[in-house]
Amino acid sequence: MKLPQYNGKDNTVMLIIVPTGAIVLNIIIFGWQYISHWAFFGAATVLAVIALSVFFILCGLIAIRVKKRFPGLENMRRRIGILCAVFLMLGGVMMYGLLQTYAAVSFFHYQFNDRDFAWIYYSTSLFNVFTVLLMEGIDQFQEWQDSQKATENLQQALKKSQLDGLKSQVNPHFLFNSLNSLSSLIEENEQKAEQFLNELSKVYRYMLKEGEQRVPLRSELVFLESYQHILAVRFGEGLQITQQIDPNYLNHGIAPLTLQAVIENAFTYNIVQKSQPLRIEIATENQGLNIKHNLQYKNSTTNLQEAEAGLDHLVATYKLLQQPIQITDDTAVRTIHFPLV
């Protein structure tokens, strides 16, 4: 039998309150006689448990209707007032019936009188008010938890949407430049063109991964091999990338496409020539990943603004992940530090 649910914890509350209430109630009614013999204790407890169970279920049904009629936090005081009045009234009826039952059964040797009834009703009324406040408190806590969970899910969905948006803003010139390089290779060397196309497909398979806010550093470095192969065709010895990676950090997390964004940012606004190579160093250091490159700015302000916009996207990504990055510039070198999770 499925009991009415006011806050989702009704069964738990009933299993605690009903037996406890039955024992306390019988102690008030019978005093030490209640525990004088196991048969007396068992019979009185069973009758009280049945009466309190019926009372609890009936009050639960009424409470659910009151909640539907007066929902929300703004009606909480009205609900509590109504439920207290209902519980007190039904509690009096339940108590009167239970005492009359005890009086009718000669085994209990109980004689009903108004004075005892008034005292017992007063005592149990406090218990009934406590029960109303407990049930309402649990209900409000449950609603708060549900609200927190819904808010968290919404924030996660928003964060994923924002991350996907940032991810889609990877430099749109990359594909165009790659296709130009592929076109040149096809005319010069078909075997190198096939290898270039294979590495390009690996790069885009990695770029098009969905639903990942972080990837292992190992995956980023594997991606970098393919990406570096494509850049080597375009820049030759003008772009030099070196790595010093502690193997202990290979399974640590990093935002996807971090290396691609920094490298592209670097060659977009820096001179990349065989006579003036752009040197990029990638190393694990201070519980994170450091990427350093020399500064040799191009004259074009437009390229500089576009490149910095790409880096801004990366900063925004790490801000969404609540792991801010650190960018340090001096006259000759830029250093970017990424935390590794």
ZIKA-V625616 format. One record per pair of residues at least 12 apart in sequence whose C-alpha atoms are under 10 Angstrom apart, sorted by the first residue. I is the first residue (numbers start at 1). J is the second residue. Records with the same first field share a line. If there is no record, write none. Layout:
# ZIKA-V625616
I: J ; J
This chain:
# ZIKA-V625616
3: 56 ; 57 ; 58 ; 60 ; 61
4: 56 ; 57 ; 58 ; 59 ; 60 ; 61 ; 62 ; 63 ; 64
5: 57 ; 60 ; 61 ; 63 ; 64
6: 60 ; 61 ; 62 ; 63 ; 64 ; 65 ; 66 ; 67 ; 135 ; 136 ; 138 ; 139
7: 60 ; 64 ; 135 ; 136 ; 137 ; 138 ; 139 ; 140 ; 141 ; 142 ; 143
8: 135 ; 138 ; 139 ; 142
9: 135 ; 138 ; 139 ; 142
10: 56 ; 57 ; 60 ; 135 ; 138 ; 139
11: 57
13: 56 ; 131 ; 134 ; 135 ; 138
14: 52 ; 53 ; 56 ; 57 ; 131
15: 53
17: 49 ; 52 ; 53 ; 56 ; 127 ; 131
18: 48 ; 49 ; 50 ; 51 ; 52 ; 53 ; 54 ; 55 ; 56
19: 45 ; 46 ; 48 ; 49 ; 50 ; 52 ; 53
20: 45 ; 49
21: 45 ; 48 ; 49 ; 52 ; 124 ; 127 ; 128
22: 44 ; 45 ; 46 ; 47 ; 48 ; 49 ; 50 ; 51 ; 52 ; 53
23: 35 ; 41 ; 44 ; 45 ; 46 ; 48 ; 49
24: 45 ; 48 ; 124
25: 44 ; 45 ; 48 ; 52 ; 95 ; 120 ; 121 ; 123 ; 124 ; 127
26: 41 ; 44 ; 45 ; 47 ; 48 ; 120
27: 41
28: 116 ; 119 ; 120 ; 123 ; 124
29: 99 ; 102 ; 110 ; 116 ; 117 ; 119 ; 120
30: 44 ; 108 ; 109 ; 110
33: 108
34: 108
39: 107
40: 107 ; 108
43: 107 ; 108
44: 98 ; 102 ; 107 ; 108
47: 98 ; 101 ; 102
48: 94 ; 95 ; 98 ; 99 ; 102
50: 98
51: 94 ; 95 ; 97 ; 98
52: 91 ; 94 ; 95 ; 98
54: 94
55: 87 ; 90 ; 91 ; 93 ; 94 ; 95
56: 87 ; 90 ; 91 ; 128 ; 131
58: 87 ; 90
59: 83 ; 86 ; 87 ; 90 ; 91 ; 132
60: 83 ; 87 ; 135
62: 83 ; 86 ; 87
63: 79 ; 80 ; 82 ; 83 ; 86 ; 87 ; 132 ; 135 ; 136
66: 78 ; 79 ; 80 ; 82 ; 83
67: 79 ; 80 ; 83 ; 136
72: 140 ; 143
73: 140 ; 143
76: 136 ; 137 ; 140
79: 132 ; 136
80: 129 ; 132 ; 133 ; 135 ; 136
81: 129 ; 132
82: 132
83: 128 ; 129 ; 131 ; 132 ; 133 ; 136
84: 125 ; 126 ; 128 ; 129 ; 130 ; 131 ; 132 ; 133
85: 128 ; 129
86: 128
87: 125 ; 127 ; 128 ; 129 ; 131 ; 132
88: 121 ; 122 ; 124 ; 125 ; 126 ; 127 ; 128 ; 129
89: 125
90: 128
91: 121 ; 124 ; 125 ; 127 ; 128
92: 117 ; 118 ; 120 ; 121 ; 122 ; 124 ; 125
93: 121
94: 121
95: 117 ; 118 ; 120 ; 121 ; 124
96: 112 ; 114 ; 117 ; 118 ; 120 ; 121
99: 111 ; 112 ; 113 ; 116 ; 117 ; 120
100: 112 ; 113
158: 320
159: 213 ; 317 ; 320 ; 321
160: 210 ; 211 ; 212 ; 213 ; 320
161: 211
162: 316 ; 317 ; 320
163: 211 ; 212 ; 213 ; 255 ; 313 ; 314 ; 316 ; 317 ; 318 ; 320 ; 321
164: 210 ; 211 ; 212 ; 213 ; 317
165: 313 ; 317
166: 310 ; 312 ; 313 ; 314 ; 316 ; 317
167: 207 ; 208 ; 209 ; 210 ; 256 ; 257 ; 261 ; 313 ; 314 ; 317
168: 207 ; 208
169: 309 ; 310 ; 313
170: 207 ; 257 ; 260 ; 261 ; 264 ; 310 ; 313 ; 314
171: 260 ; 261 ; 264 ; 265 ; 268 ; 306 ; 307 ; 309 ; 310
174: 264
175: 200 ; 204
177: 230 ; 231 ; 234
178: 196 ; 197 ; 200 ; 230 ; 231 ; 233 ; 234
179: 196 ; 197 ; 200
180: 234
181: 193 ; 196 ; 197 ; 230 ; 231 ; 233 ; 234
182: 194 ; 195 ; 196 ; 197 ; 200 ; 230 ; 233 ; 234
184: 233
185: 197 ; 233
192: 233
193: 233
195: 229 ; 230
196: 226 ; 227 ; 229 ; 230 ; 233
197: 230
198: 226 ; 230
199: 223 ; 225 ; 226 ; 227 ; 228 ; 229 ; 230
200: 226 ; 227 ; 229 ; 230
201: 226
202: 222 ; 223 ; 225 ; 226 ; 227
203: 222 ; 223 ; 224 ; 225 ; 226 ; 227 ; 228 ; 230 ; 257 ; 260
204: 223 ; 226 ; 227
205: 223
206: 219 ; 220 ; 222 ; 223 ; 256 ; 257
207: 223 ; 256 ; 257 ; 260
209: 256
212: 255 ; 256
213: 253 ; 254 ; 255 ; 256 ; 317 ; 318 ; 320 ; 321
214: 252 ; 253 ; 254 ; 255 ; 256 ; 257 ; 321 ; 340 ; 341
215: 251 ; 252 ; 253 ; 254 ; 255 ; 256 ; 257 ; 341
216: 249 ; 250 ; 251 ; 252 ; 253 ; 254 ; 255 ; 256 ; 340 ; 341
217: 245 ; 247 ; 249 ; 250 ; 251 ; 252 ; 253 ; 254 ; 255 ; 256 ; 258 ; 259 ; 289 ; 340 ; 341
218: 245 ; 247 ; 249 ; 250 ; 251 ; 252 ; 253 ; 254
219: 250 ; 251 ; 253 ; 254 ; 256 ; 257
220: 250 ; 253 ; 254 ; 255 ; 256 ; 257 ; 258 ; 259 ; 260
221: 243 ; 245 ; 250 ; 259 ; 282
223: 256 ; 257 ; 259 ; 260
224: 241 ; 257 ; 259 ; 260 ; 263
227: 259 ; 260 ; 263
228: 240 ; 241 ; 260 ; 263
231: 263 ; 264 ; 267
235: 267 ; 272 ; 273 ; 274 ; 277 ; 278
236: 272 ; 273 ; 274 ; 277
237: 272 ; 273 ; 274 ; 275 ; 276 ; 277 ; 278 ; 279
238: 267 ; 271 ; 272 ; 273 ; 274 ; 275 ; 276 ; 277 ; 278 ; 279
239: 263 ; 267 ; 271 ; 272 ; 273 ; 274 ; 276 ; 277 ; 278 ; 279 ; 280
240: 272 ; 274 ; 277 ; 278 ; 279 ; 280 ; 281 ; 293
241: 263 ; 278 ; 279 ; 280 ; 281 ; 282 ; 292 ; 293
242: 279 ; 280 ; 281 ; 282 ; 283 ; 291
243: 280 ; 281 ; 282 ; 283 ; 284 ; 291
244: 281 ; 282 ; 283 ; 284 ; 285 ; 289 ; 290
245: 282 ; 283 ; 284 ; 285 ; 289
246: 283 ; 284 ; 285 ; 289
247: 284
248: 284
249: 284 ; 285 ; 287 ; 288 ; 289 ; 340 ; 341
250: 284 ; 340
251: 340 ; 341
252: 287 ; 288 ; 339 ; 340 ; 341
253: 288 ; 339 ; 340 ; 341
254: 288 ; 289 ; 318 ; 321 ; 323 ; 338 ; 339 ; 340 ; 341
255: 314 ; 317 ; 318 ; 321 ; 323 ; 338 ; 339 ; 340 ; 341
256: 314 ; 317
257: 314
258: 311 ; 314 ; 315 ; 317 ; 318 ; 338
259: 282 ; 291
261: 307 ; 310 ; 311 ; 312 ; 313 ; 314
262: 280 ; 291 ; 292 ; 293 ; 307 ; 308 ; 310 ; 311 ; 314 ; 336
263: 278 ; 280 ; 291 ; 292 ; 293 ; 311
264: 307 ; 310 ; 311
265: 303 ; 304 ; 306 ; 307 ; 308 ; 309 ; 310 ; 311 ; 312
266: 278 ; 279 ; 280 ; 292 ; 293 ; 294 ; 295 ; 296 ; 297 ; 304 ; 307 ; 308 ; 311 ; 334
267: 279 ; 280 ; 293 ; 295 ; 296 ; 297 ; 298 ; 303 ; 307
268: 297 ; 298 ; 303 ; 304 ; 305 ; 306 ; 307 ; 308 ; 310
269: 295 ; 296 ; 297 ; 298 ; 299 ; 300 ; 301 ; 302 ; 303 ; 304 ; 305 ; 306 ; 307 ; 308
270: 293 ; 294 ; 295 ; 296 ; 297 ; 298 ; 299 ; 300 ; 303 ; 304 ; 307
271: 294 ; 295 ; 296 ; 297 ; 298 ; 299
272: 296 ; 297 ; 298
276: 296
277: 294 ; 296
278: 293 ; 294 ; 295 ; 296
279: 292 ; 293 ; 294 ; 295 ; 333
280: 292 ; 293 ; 294 ; 333 ; 334 ; 335
281: 293 ; 294 ; 335
282: 335 ; 336
283: 337
284: 337 ; 338 ; 339 ; 340
285: 337 ; 338 ; 339 ; 340
286: 337 ; 338 ; 339 ; 340
287: 337 ; 338 ; 339 ; 340 ; 341
288: 325 ; 337 ; 338 ; 339 ; 340 ; 341
289: 325 ; 336 ; 337 ; 338 ; 339 ; 340
290: 326 ; 327 ; 335 ; 336 ; 337 ; 338 ; 339
291: 327 ; 334 ; 335 ; 336 ; 337 ; 338
292: 327 ; 328 ; 329 ; 333 ; 334 ; 335 ; 336 ; 337
293: 329 ; 332 ; 333 ; 334 ; 335 ; 336
294: 329 ; 330 ; 331 ; 332 ; 333 ; 334 ; 335
295: 329 ; 330 ; 331 ; 332 ; 333 ; 334
296: 331 ; 332 ; 333
315: 327 ; 338
318: 338 ; 339
323: 338 ; 339 ; 340 ; 341
324: 337 ; 338 ; 339
325: 337 ; 338 ; 339
326: 338 ; 339
